[in-house]
Amino acid sequence: MFARRSFLSLPPSAKFLYVVLKNRRRMSRQDLISNTYLPPRTVNYGLSRLKALGLVREEEHESDARERVYALVEAPM
């Protein structure tokens, strides 16, 4: 119940990023920016909120160690 309430309290942009990641599985920050047309600050904020709730994990990119990839950890509902 706590996770559901926390998820519902997220800003719309974070929920949108969650849905995009749910459909695409793993995406880089730049991929999220170009696919959602959200500003970089909004994507950063949404990812930080999702990571704080433990819904998204940050991984190292397979081919470029400088880049990070984001994937869902678990569904809130």
PyMOL Python script that loads the backbone (N, CA, C, O; Angstrom):
from pymol import cmd

cmd.read_pdbstr("""\
ATOM      1  N   MET A   1       0.815  -1.187   0.000  1.00  0.00           N
ATOM      2  CA  MET A   1       0.000   0.000   0.000  1.00  0.00           C
ATOM      3  C   MET A   1       0.868   1.265   0.000  1.00  0.00           C
ATOM      4  O   MET A   1       0.550   2.231  -0.693  1.00  0.00           O
ATOM      5  N   PHE A   2       1.949   1.263   0.764  1.00  0.00           N
ATOM      6  CA  PHE A   2       2.832   2.422   0.812  1.00  0.00           C
ATOM      7  C   PHE A   2       3.416   2.728  -0.563  1.00  0.00           C
ATOM      8  O   PHE A   2       3.471   3.888  -0.970  1.00  0.00           O
ATOM      9  N   ALA A   3       3.858   1.684  -1.285  1.00  0.00           N
ATOM     10  CA  ALA A   3       4.464   1.900  -2.601  1.00  0.00           C
ATOM     11  C   ALA A   3       3.455   2.493  -3.572  1.00  0.00           C
ATOM     12  O   ALA A   3       3.793   3.363  -4.374  1.00  0.00           O
ATOM     13  N   ARG A   4       2.226   2.025  -3.498  1.00  0.00           N
ATOM     14  CA  ARG A   4       1.199   2.548  -4.398  1.00  0.00           C
ATOM     15  C   ARG A   4       0.939   4.030  -4.112  1.00  0.00           C
ATOM     16  O   ARG A   4       0.850   4.837  -5.037  1.00  0.00           O
ATOM     17  N   ARG A   5       0.818   4.385  -2.828  1.00  0.00           N
ATOM     18  CA  ARG A   5       0.592   5.778  -2.452  1.00  0.00           C
ATOM     19  C   ARG A   5       1.765   6.645  -2.883  1.00  0.00           C
ATOM     20  O   ARG A   5       1.572   7.755  -3.380  1.00  0.00           O
ATOM     21  N   SER A   6       2.973   6.146  -2.697  1.00  0.00           N
ATOM     22  CA  SER A   6       4.169   6.903  -3.088  1.00  0.00           C
ATOM     23  C   SER A   6       4.211   7.091  -4.596  1.00  0.00           C
ATOM     24  O   SER A   6       4.553   8.167  -5.087  1.00  0.00           O
ATOM     25  N   PHE A   7       3.862   6.040  -5.326  1.00  0.00           N
ATOM     26  CA  PHE A   7       3.854   6.130  -6.791  1.00  0.00           C
ATOM     27  C   PHE A   7       2.831   7.162  -7.254  1.00  0.00           C
ATOM     28  O   PHE A   7       3.119   7.966  -8.142  1.00  0.00           O
ATOM     29  N   LEU A   8       1.660   7.145  -6.669  1.00  0.00           N
ATOM     30  CA  LEU A   8       0.612   8.089  -7.068  1.00  0.00           C
ATOM     31  C   LEU A   8       0.969   9.524  -6.730  1.00  0.00           C
ATOM     32  O   LEU A   8       0.446  10.448  -7.352  1.00  0.00           O
ATOM     33  N   SER A   9       1.846   9.732  -5.760  1.00  0.00           N
ATOM     34  CA  SER A   9       2.244  11.087  -5.394  1.00  0.00           C
ATOM     35  C   SER A   9       3.355  11.648  -6.286  1.00  0.00           C
ATOM     36  O   SER A   9       3.719  12.817  -6.156  1.00  0.00           O
ATOM     37  N   LEU A  10       3.895  10.827  -7.188  1.00  0.00           N
ATOM     38  CA  LEU A  10       4.943  11.290  -8.098  1.00  0.00           C
ATOM     39  C   LEU A  10       4.392  12.327  -9.069  1.00  0.00           C
ATOM     40  O   LEU A  10       3.197  12.325  -9.366  1.00  0.00           O
ATOM     41  N   PRO A  11       5.254  13.212  -9.567  1.00  0.00           N
ATOM     42  CA  PRO A  11       4.812  14.157 -10.595  1.00  0.00           C
ATOM     43  C   PRO A  11       4.478  13.409 -11.895  1.00  0.00           C
ATOM     44  O   PRO A  11       4.992  12.313 -12.120  1.00  0.00           O
ATOM     45  N   PRO A  12       3.636  13.980 -12.739  1.00  0.00           N
ATOM     46  CA  PRO A  12       3.247  13.324 -13.994  1.00  0.00           C
ATOM     47  C   PRO A  12       4.439  12.933 -14.868  1.00  0.00           C
ATOM     48  O   PRO A  12       4.405  11.894 -15.527  1.00  0.00           O
ATOM     49  N   SER A  13       5.477  13.742 -14.879  1.00  0.00           N
ATOM     50  CA  SER A  13       6.640  13.424 -15.722  1.00  0.00           C
ATOM     51  C   SER A  13       7.321  12.137 -15.257  1.00  0.00           C
ATOM     52  O   SER A  13       7.767  11.348 -16.090  1.00  0.00           O
ATOM     53  N   ALA A  14       7.410  11.910 -13.952  1.00  0.00           N
ATOM     54  CA  ALA A  14       8.023  10.689 -13.428  1.00  0.00           C
ATOM     55  C   ALA A  14       7.165   9.472 -13.763  1.00  0.00           C
ATOM     56  O   ALA A  14       7.692   8.409 -14.091  1.00  0.00           O
ATOM     57  N   LYS A  15       5.852   9.626 -13.681  1.00  0.00           N
ATOM     58  CA  LYS A  15       4.953   8.526 -14.061  1.00  0.00           C
ATOM     59  C   LYS A  15       5.098   8.213 -15.543  1.00  0.00           C
ATOM     60  O   LYS A  15       5.079   7.049 -15.945  1.00  0.00           O
ATOM     61  N   PHE A  16       5.242   9.256 -16.353  1.00  0.00           N
ATOM     62  CA  PHE A  16       5.429   9.075 -17.796  1.00  0.00           C
ATOM     63  C   PHE A  16       6.726   8.315 -18.075  1.00  0.00           C
ATOM     64  O   PHE A  16       6.745   7.397 -18.894  1.00  0.00           O
ATOM     65  N   LEU A  17       7.805   8.696 -17.396  1.00  0.00           N
ATOM     66  CA  LEU A  17       9.073   7.982 -17.572  1.00  0.00           C
ATOM     67  C   LEU A  17       8.936   6.521 -17.151  1.00  0.00           C
ATOM     68  O   LEU A  17       9.513   5.635 -17.781  1.00  0.00           O
ATOM     69  N   TYR A  18       8.180   6.269 -16.094  1.00  0.00           N
ATOM     70  CA  TYR A  18       7.946   4.898 -15.636  1.00  0.00           C
ATOM     71  C   TYR A  18       7.260   4.083 -16.733  1.00  0.00           C
ATOM     72  O   TYR A  18       7.659   2.952 -17.010  1.00  0.00           O
ATOM     73  N   VAL A  19       6.233   4.656 -17.355  1.00  0.00           N
ATOM     74  CA  VAL A  19       5.495   3.947 -18.415  1.00  0.00           C
ATOM     75  C   VAL A  19       6.405   3.697 -19.616  1.00  0.00           C
ATOM     76  O   VAL A  19       6.377   2.615 -20.202  1.00  0.00           O
ATOM     77  N   VAL A  20       7.200   4.682 -19.977  1.00  0.00           N
ATOM     78  CA  VAL A  20       8.121   4.510 -21.107  1.00  0.00           C
ATOM     79  C   VAL A  20       9.116   3.394 -20.805  1.00  0.00           C
ATOM     80  O   VAL A  20       9.371   2.546 -21.660  1.00  0.00           O
ATOM     81  N   LEU A  21       9.677   3.387 -19.602  1.00  0.00           N
ATOM     82  CA  LEU A  21      10.625   2.332 -19.236  1.00  0.00           C
ATOM     83  C   LEU A  21       9.938   0.972 -19.148  1.00  0.00           C
ATOM     84  O   LEU A  21      10.557  -0.054 -19.427  1.00  0.00           O
ATOM     85  N   LYS A  22       8.692   0.960 -18.770  1.00  0.00           N
ATOM     86  CA  LYS A  22       7.947  -0.298 -18.698  1.00  0.00           C
ATOM     87  C   LYS A  22       7.789  -0.902 -20.092  1.00  0.00           C
ATOM     88  O   LYS A  22       7.839  -2.120 -20.258  1.00  0.00           O
ATOM     89  N   ASN A  23       7.599  -0.044 -21.088  1.00  0.00           N
ATOM     90  CA  ASN A  23       7.427  -0.515 -22.467  1.00  0.00           C
ATOM     91  C   ASN A  23       8.746  -0.830 -23.152  1.00  0.00           C
ATOM     92  O   ASN A  23       8.814  -1.755 -23.961  1.00  0.00           O
ATOM     93  N   ARG A  24       9.779  -0.087 -22.847  1.00  0.00           N
ATOM     94  CA  ARG A  24      11.060  -0.232 -23.548  1.00  0.00           C
ATOM     95  C   ARG A  24      12.099  -1.040 -22.779  1.00  0.00           C
ATOM     96  O   ARG A  24      13.136  -1.384 -23.346  1.00  0.00           O
ATOM     97  N   ARG A  25      11.862  -1.345 -21.543  1.00  0.00           N
ATOM     98  CA  ARG A  25      12.735  -2.131 -20.657  1.00  0.00           C
ATOM     99  C   ARG A  25      13.952  -1.365 -20.154  1.00  0.00           C
ATOM    100  O   ARG A  25      14.048  -1.111 -18.953  1.00  0.00           O
ATOM    101  N   ARG A  26      14.879  -0.991 -21.020  1.00  0.00           N
ATOM    102  CA  ARG A  26      16.116  -0.306 -20.613  1.00  0.00           C
ATOM    103  C   ARG A  26      16.383   0.833 -21.584  1.00  0.00           C
ATOM    104  O   ARG A  26      16.323   0.665 -22.802  1.00  0.00           O
ATOM    105  N   MET A  27      16.682   2.005 -21.010  1.00  0.00           N
ATOM    106  CA  MET A  27      16.974   3.157 -21.858  1.00  0.00           C
ATOM    107  C   MET A  27      18.009   4.042 -21.176  1.00  0.00           C
ATOM    108  O   MET A  27      18.093   4.097 -19.949  1.00  0.00           O
ATOM    109  N   SER A  28      18.788   4.727 -21.991  1.00  0.00           N
ATOM    110  CA  SER A  28      19.732   5.700 -21.456  1.00  0.00           C
ATOM    111  C   SER A  28      18.989   7.013 -21.206  1.00  0.00           C
ATOM    112  O   SER A  28      17.866   7.205 -21.673  1.00  0.00           O
ATOM    113  N   ARG A  29      19.620   7.889 -20.479  1.00  0.00           N
ATOM    114  CA  ARG A  29      19.045   9.204 -20.200  1.00  0.00           C
ATOM    115  C   ARG A  29      18.771   9.955 -21.497  1.00  0.00           C
ATOM    116  O   ARG A  29      17.719  10.572 -21.659  1.00  0.00           O
ATOM    117  N   GLN A  30      19.729   9.896 -22.416  1.00  0.00           N
ATOM    118  CA  GLN A  30      19.571  10.598 -23.688  1.00  0.00           C
ATOM    119  C   GLN A  30      18.436   9.992 -24.509  1.00  0.00           C
ATOM    120  O   GLN A  30      17.702  10.724 -25.173  1.00  0.00           O
ATOM    121  N   ASP A  31      18.281   8.681 -24.475  1.00  0.00           N
ATOM    122  CA  ASP A  31      17.164   8.033 -25.169  1.00  0.00           C
ATOM    123  C   ASP A  31      15.827   8.476 -24.583  1.00  0.00           C
ATOM    124  O   ASP A  31      14.866   8.712 -25.315  1.00  0.00           O
ATOM    125  N   LEU A  32      15.776   8.584 -23.265  1.00  0.00           N
ATOM    126  CA  LEU A  32      14.545   9.049 -22.620  1.00  0.00           C
ATOM    127  C   LEU A  32      14.219  10.481 -23.036  1.00  0.00           C
ATOM    128  O   LEU A  32      13.059  10.806 -23.292  1.00  0.00           O
ATOM    129  N   ILE A  33      15.223  11.323 -23.103  1.00  0.00           N
ATOM    130  CA  ILE A  33      15.013  12.717 -23.501  1.00  0.00           C
ATOM    131  C   ILE A  33      14.499  12.792 -24.934  1.00  0.00           C
ATOM    132  O   ILE A  33      13.542  13.514 -25.213  1.00  0.00           O
ATOM    133  N   SER A  34      15.130  12.050 -25.844  1.00  0.00           N
ATOM    134  CA  SER A  34      14.736  12.154 -27.245  1.00  0.00           C
ATOM    135  C   SER A  34      13.415  11.443 -27.545  1.00  0.00           C
ATOM    136  O   SER A  34      12.705  11.844 -28.468  1.00  0.00           O
ATOM    137  N   ASN A  35      13.072  10.409 -26.797  1.00  0.00           N
ATOM    138  CA  ASN A  35      11.815   9.701 -27.053  1.00  0.00           C
ATOM    139  C   ASN A  35      10.605  10.347 -26.384  1.00  0.00           C
ATOM    140  O   ASN A  35       9.485  10.226 -26.881  1.00  0.00           O
ATOM    141  N   THR A  36      10.818  11.022 -25.276  1.00  0.00           N
ATOM    142  CA  THR A  36       9.693  11.631 -24.562  1.00  0.00           C
ATOM    143  C   THR A  36       9.523  13.110 -24.862  1.00  0.00           C
ATOM    144  O   THR A  36       8.475  13.683 -24.565  1.00  0.00           O
ATOM    145  N   TYR A  37      10.542  13.741 -25.450  1.00  0.00           N
ATOM    146  CA  TYR A  37      10.546  15.180 -25.721  1.00  0.00           C
ATOM    147  C   TYR A  37      10.461  16.007 -24.436  1.00  0.00           C
ATOM    148  O   TYR A  37      10.061  17.171 -24.467  1.00  0.00           O
ATOM    149  N   LEU A  38      10.837  15.404 -23.316  1.00  0.00           N
ATOM    150  CA  LEU A  38      10.888  16.142 -22.057  1.00  0.00           C
ATOM    151  C   LEU A  38      12.242  16.845 -21.945  1.00  0.00           C
ATOM    152  O   LEU A  38      13.237  16.346 -22.471  1.00  0.00           O
ATOM    153  N   PRO A  39      12.292  17.983 -21.275  1.00  0.00           N
ATOM    154  CA  PRO A  39      13.574  18.668 -21.070  1.00  0.00           C
ATOM    155  C   PRO A  39      14.509  17.818 -20.203  1.00  0.00           C
ATOM    156  O   PRO A  39      14.041  17.041 -19.371  1.00  0.00           O
ATOM    157  N   PRO A  40      15.817  17.960 -20.390  1.00  0.00           N
ATOM    158  CA  PRO A  40      16.776  17.173 -19.597  1.00  0.00           C
ATOM    159  C   PRO A  40      16.589  17.302 -18.094  1.00  0.00           C
ATOM    160  O   PRO A  40      16.705  16.310 -17.375  1.00  0.00           O
ATOM    161  N   ARG A  41      16.304  18.503 -17.604  1.00  0.00           N
ATOM    162  CA  ARG A  41      16.086  18.685 -16.160  1.00  0.00           C
ATOM    163  C   ARG A  41      14.891  17.888 -15.660  1.00  0.00           C
ATOM    164  O   ARG A  41      14.920  17.337 -14.560  1.00  0.00           O
ATOM    165  N   THR A  42      13.847  17.830 -16.469  1.00  0.00           N
ATOM    166  CA  THR A  42      12.646  17.094 -16.090  1.00  0.00           C
ATOM    167  C   THR A  42      12.933  15.599 -16.047  1.00  0.00           C
ATOM    168  O   THR A  42      12.476  14.905 -15.139  1.00  0.00           O
ATOM    169  N   VAL A  43      13.686  15.100 -17.022  1.00  0.00           N
ATOM    170  CA  VAL A  43      14.057  13.683 -17.041  1.00  0.00           C
ATOM    171  C   VAL A  43      14.937  13.366 -15.830  1.00  0.00           C
ATOM    172  O   VAL A  43      14.733  12.353 -15.161  1.00  0.00           O
ATOM    173  N   ASN A  44      15.899  14.219 -15.553  1.00  0.00           N
ATOM    174  CA  ASN A  44      16.770  14.002 -14.387  1.00  0.00           C
ATOM    175  C   ASN A  44      15.962  13.955 -13.097  1.00  0.00           C
ATOM    176  O   ASN A  44      16.180  13.085 -12.254  1.00  0.00           O
ATOM    177  N   TYR A  45      15.030  14.889 -12.942  1.00  0.00           N
ATOM    178  CA  TYR A  45      14.214  14.946 -11.737  1.00  0.00           C
ATOM    179  C   TYR A  45      13.325  13.705 -11.624  1.00  0.00           C
ATOM    180  O   TYR A  45      13.221  13.101 -10.556  1.00  0.00           O
ATOM    181  N   GLY A  46      12.692  13.335 -12.725  1.00  0.00           N
ATOM    182  CA  GLY A  46      11.836  12.149 -12.716  1.00  0.00           C
ATOM    183  C   GLY A  46      12.607  10.882 -12.389  1.00  0.00           C
ATOM    184  O   GLY A  46      12.134  10.049 -11.614  1.00  0.00           O
ATOM    185  N   LEU A  47      13.785  10.728 -12.968  1.00  0.00           N
ATOM    186  CA  LEU A  47      14.610   9.558 -12.677  1.00  0.00           C
ATOM    187  C   LEU A  47      15.061   9.553 -11.222  1.00  0.00           C
ATOM    188  O   LEU A  47      15.092   8.502 -10.583  1.00  0.00           O
ATOM    189  N   SER A  48      15.409  10.715 -10.704  1.00  0.00           N
ATOM    190  CA  SER A  48      15.844  10.761  -9.301  1.00  0.00           C
ATOM    191  C   SER A  48      14.705  10.384  -8.362  1.00  0.00           C
ATOM    192  O   SER A  48      14.931   9.697  -7.366  1.00  0.00           O
ATOM    193  N   ARG A  49      13.490  10.819  -8.663  1.00  0.00           N
ATOM    194  CA  ARG A  49      12.336  10.454  -7.831  1.00  0.00           C
ATOM    195  C   ARG A  49      12.044   8.959  -7.928  1.00  0.00           C
ATOM    196  O   ARG A  49      11.747   8.319  -6.919  1.00  0.00           O
ATOM    197  N   LEU A  50      12.125   8.399  -9.132  1.00  0.00           N
ATOM    198  CA  LEU A  50      11.891   6.963  -9.308  1.00  0.00           C
ATOM    199  C   LEU A  50      12.970   6.137  -8.616  1.00  0.00           C
ATOM    200  O   LEU A  50      12.680   5.092  -8.034  1.00  0.00           O
ATOM    201  N   LYS A  51      14.224   6.610  -8.681  1.00  0.00           N
ATOM    202  CA  LYS A  51      15.308   5.904  -7.992  1.00  0.00           C
ATOM    203  C   LYS A  51      15.138   5.989  -6.482  1.00  0.00           C
ATOM    204  O   LYS A  51      15.415   5.022  -5.773  1.00  0.00           O
ATOM    205  N   ALA A  52      14.689   7.129  -5.988  1.00  0.00           N
ATOM    206  CA  ALA A  52      14.494   7.297  -4.545  1.00  0.00           C
ATOM    207  C   ALA A  52      13.432   6.342  -4.002  1.00  0.00           C
ATOM    208  O   ALA A  52      13.524   5.896  -2.858  1.00  0.00           O
ATOM    209  N   LEU A  53      12.434   6.030  -4.811  1.00  0.00           N
ATOM    210  CA  LEU A  53      11.401   5.076  -4.407  1.00  0.00           C
ATOM    211  C   LEU A  53      11.831   3.625  -4.627  1.00  0.00           C
ATOM    212  O   LEU A  53      11.143   2.695  -4.206  1.00  0.00           O
ATOM    213  N   GLY A  54      12.968   3.442  -5.288  1.00  0.00           N
ATOM    214  CA  GLY A  54      13.450   2.096  -5.552  1.00  0.00           C
ATOM    215  C   GLY A  54      12.752   1.419  -6.715  1.00  0.00           C
ATOM    216  O   GLY A  54      12.746   0.192  -6.810  1.00  0.00           O
ATOM    217  N   LEU A  55      12.158   2.217  -7.608  1.00  0.00           N
ATOM    218  CA  LEU A  55      11.446   1.659  -8.756  1.00  0.00           C
ATOM    219  C   LEU A  55      12.335   1.518  -9.980  1.00  0.00           C
ATOM    220  O   LEU A  55      12.037   0.731 -10.880  1.00  0.00           O
ATOM    221  N   VAL A  56      13.421   2.273 -10.018  1.00  0.00           N
ATOM    222  CA  VAL A  56      14.331   2.262 -11.167  1.00  0.00           C
ATOM    223  C   VAL A  56      15.746   2.025 -10.668  1.00  0.00           C
ATOM    224  O   VAL A  56      16.147   2.546  -9.627  1.00  0.00           O
ATOM    225  N   ARG A  57      16.486   1.242 -11.415  1.00  0.00           N
ATOM    226  CA  ARG A  57      17.899   1.045 -11.086  1.00  0.00           C
ATOM    227  C   ARG A  57      18.753   1.627 -12.213  1.00  0.00           C
ATOM    228  O   ARG A  57      18.352   1.663 -13.376  1.00  0.00           O
ATOM    229  N   GLU A  58      19.919   2.072 -11.829  1.00  0.00           N
ATOM    230  CA  GLU A  58      20.877   2.676 -12.756  1.00  0.00           C
ATOM    231  C   GLU A  58      21.994   1.673 -12.986  1.00  0.00           C
ATOM    232  O   GLU A  58      22.594   1.169 -12.036  1.00  0.00           O
ATOM    233  N   GLU A  59      22.272   1.385 -14.258  1.00  0.00           N
ATOM    234  CA  GLU A  59      23.312   0.415 -14.612  1.00  0.00           C
ATOM    235  C   GLU A  59      24.309   1.046 -15.566  1.00  0.00           C
ATOM    236  O   GLU A  59      24.041   2.087 -16.166  1.00  0.00           O
ATOM    237  N   GLU A  60      25.439   0.417 -15.695  1.00  0.00           N
ATOM    238  CA  GLU A  60      26.449   0.873 -16.641  1.00  0.00           C
ATOM    239  C   GLU A  60      26.080   0.399 -18.042  1.00  0.00           C
ATOM    240  O   GLU A  60      25.616  -0.728 -18.216  1.00  0.00           O
ATOM    241  N   HIS A  61      26.282   1.245 -19.028  1.00  0.00           N
ATOM    242  CA  HIS A  61      26.024   0.899 -20.421  1.00  0.00           C
ATOM    243  C   HIS A  61      27.010  -0.174 -20.858  1.00  0.00           C
ATOM    244  O   HIS A  61      28.168  -0.162 -20.441  1.00  0.00           O
ATOM    245  N   GLU A  62      26.557  -1.103 -21.697  1.00  0.00           N
ATOM    246  CA  GLU A  62      27.423  -2.208 -22.128  1.00  0.00           C
ATOM    247  C   GLU A  62      28.647  -1.744 -22.910  1.00  0.00           C
ATOM    248  O   GLU A  62      29.747  -2.254 -22.696  1.00  0.00           O
ATOM    249  N   SER A  63      28.466  -0.780 -23.813  1.00  0.00           N
ATOM    250  CA  SER A  63      29.564  -0.375 -24.684  1.00  0.00           C
ATOM    251  C   SER A  63      30.272   0.912 -24.249  1.00  0.00           C
ATOM    252  O   SER A  63      31.386   1.176 -24.701  1.00  0.00           O
ATOM    253  N   ASP A  64      29.658   1.708 -23.393  1.00  0.00           N
ATOM    254  CA  ASP A  64      30.253   2.976 -22.982  1.00  0.00           C
ATOM    255  C   ASP A  64      30.092   3.141 -21.472  1.00  0.00           C
ATOM    256  O   ASP A  64      28.991   3.398 -20.985  1.00  0.00           O
ATOM    257  N   ALA A  65      31.181   2.996 -20.744  1.00  0.00           N
ATOM    258  CA  ALA A  65      31.134   3.043 -19.283  1.00  0.00           C
ATOM    259  C   ALA A  65      30.760   4.424 -18.749  1.00  0.00           C
ATOM    260  O   ALA A  65      30.363   4.549 -17.591  1.00  0.00           O
ATOM    261  N   ARG A  66      30.881   5.456 -19.573  1.00  0.00           N
ATOM    262  CA  ARG A  66      30.521   6.799 -19.129  1.00  0.00           C
ATOM    263  C   ARG A  66      29.006   7.018 -19.112  1.00  0.00           C
ATOM    264  O   ARG A  66      28.508   7.910 -18.424  1.00  0.00           O
ATOM    265  N   GLU A  67      28.290   6.209 -19.862  1.00  0.00           N
ATOM    266  CA  GLU A  67      26.847   6.371 -19.979  1.00  0.00           C
ATOM    267  C   GLU A  67      26.116   5.404 -19.044  1.00  0.00           C
ATOM    268  O   GLU A  67      26.590   4.298 -18.786  1.00  0.00           O
ATOM    269  N   ARG A  68      24.972   5.832 -18.549  1.00  0.00           N
ATOM    270  CA  ARG A  68      24.154   5.009 -17.659  1.00  0.00           C
ATOM    271  C   ARG A  68      22.877   4.586 -18.370  1.00  0.00           C
ATOM    272  O   ARG A  68      22.362   5.297 -19.232  1.00  0.00           O
ATOM    273  N   VAL A  69      22.377   3.415 -17.993  1.00  0.00           N
ATOM    274  CA  VAL A  69      21.133   2.888 -18.532  1.00  0.00           C
ATOM    275  C   VAL A  69      20.178   2.705 -17.356  1.00  0.00           C
ATOM    276  O   VAL A  69      20.596   2.313 -16.267  1.00  0.00           O
ATOM    277  N   TYR A  70      18.921   2.985 -17.574  1.00  0.00           N
ATOM    278  CA  TYR A  70      17.915   2.892 -16.521  1.00  0.00           C
ATOM    279  C   TYR A  70      16.917   1.796 -16.860  1.00  0.00           C
ATOM    280  O   TYR A  70      16.493   1.654 -18.007  1.00  0.00           O
ATOM    281  N   ALA A  71      16.551   1.028 -15.850  1.00  0.00           N
ATOM    282  CA  ALA A  71      15.592  -0.069 -16.011  1.00  0.00           C
ATOM    283  C   ALA A  71      14.710  -0.139 -14.777  1.00  0.00           C
ATOM    284  O   ALA A  71      15.104   0.299 -13.696  1.00  0.00           O
ATOM    285  N   LEU A  72      13.515  -0.691 -14.943  1.00  0.00           N
ATOM    286  CA  LEU A  72      12.595  -0.835 -13.817  1.00  0.00           C
ATOM    287  C   LEU A  72      13.033  -1.945 -12.892  1.00  0.00           C
ATOM    288  O   LEU A  72      13.609  -2.941 -13.328  1.00  0.00           O
ATOM    289  N   VAL A  73      12.761  -1.770 -11.624  1.00  0.00           N
ATOM    290  CA  VAL A  73      13.063  -2.790 -10.618  1.00  0.00           C
ATOM    291  C   VAL A  73      11.826  -3.627 -10.357  1.00  0.00           C
ATOM    292  O   VAL A  73      11.883  -4.856 -10.413  1.00  0.00           O
ATOM    293  N   GLU A  74      10.705  -2.972 -10.070  1.00  0.00           N
ATOM    294  CA  GLU A  74       9.459  -3.673  -9.775  1.00  0.00           C
ATOM    295  C   GLU A  74       8.275  -2.785 -10.066  1.00  0.00           C
ATOM    296  O   GLU A  74       8.400  -1.563 -10.145  1.00  0.00           O
ATOM    297  N   ALA A  75       7.125  -3.407 -10.226  1.00  0.00           N
ATOM    298  CA  ALA A  75       5.898  -2.652 -10.461  1.00  0.00           C
ATOM    299  C   ALA A  75       5.319  -2.185  -9.140  1.00  0.00           C
ATOM    300  O   ALA A  75       5.332  -2.944  -8.171  1.00  0.00           O
ATOM    301  N   PRO A  76       4.807  -0.954  -9.065  1.00  0.00           N
ATOM    302  CA  PRO A  76       4.266  -0.463  -7.808  1.00  0.00           C
ATOM    303  C   PRO A  76       2.901  -1.047  -7.465  1.00  0.00           C
ATOM    304  O   PRO A  76       2.483  -1.003  -6.308  1.00  0.00           O
ATOM    305  N   MET A  77       2.209  -1.588  -8.448  1.00  0.00           N
ATOM    306  CA  MET A  77       0.861  -2.084  -8.192  1.00  0.00           C
ATOM    307  C   MET A  77       0.746  -3.529  -8.566  1.00  0.00           C
ATOM    308  O   MET A  77      -0.323  -4.121  -8.419  1.00  0.00           O
TER     309      MET A  77
END
""", "prot")
cmd.dss("prot")
cmd.show_as("cartoon", "prot")
cmd.util.cbc("prot")
cmd.orient("prot")
